[in-house]
Amino acid sequence: MSADSVWARTARRLDPIAVWSGRLACLMLVPLVLGLTWEVVARYVFNAPTQWAYDLTFMLYGMFFMLGGAFTLQRKGHVRTDMYYERWPPRRQAAVDIACYALIFVPFVSVFVFTGWGYFWKAFVTNETFVSSAWQPITWPFRLAMPLAGALLLVQGTSEVCKCVHALGTGHWPDERSPEFQA
């Protein structure tokens, strides 16, 4: 394999999807902070708590957390036992990563997408609302975040596997400091 293998090029094409989705997910922080601020001021200054602000922040935080998963994976932000992993040569790291993606990641994320789609579709078709709330917002936008987050994780997982295959073939990881990987 060359220094710039087809696997590294494929990963470079897939990584911007996670970066783009992470930046978009960050935009949810603006209404989240505004909603929390409104609730704190209403509750503690005016002694008039609101139900909608709690529901809005609850839904936005859940969506933010789920939709940021692919970005976190792309930036190597998920938990790993680094005390062993970082001492291994790239080929062993890649082999362990591929095994973990095949045995743990892909099955879990696939079930998450399938189950999340079922929750979303039921909520969309029935126009489900949060009945525990006086505001009773519809739930399908929140439920849509589950299969969407799973799909984004599968795309980024594919990119990570491509990087692993590159490392298995070349003995080194693709240069992630290059501008293509910083998207």
Secondary structure by P-SEA (a helix, b strand, c coil): cccccaaaaaaaaaaaaaaaaaaaaaaaaaaaaaaaaaaaaaacccccccaaaaaaaaaaaaaaaaaaaaaaaaaccccccccccccccaaaaaaaaaaaaaccaaaaaaaaaaaaaaaaaaaaaacccccccccccccaaaaaaaaaaaaaaaaaaaaaaaaaaaaaacccccccccccccc
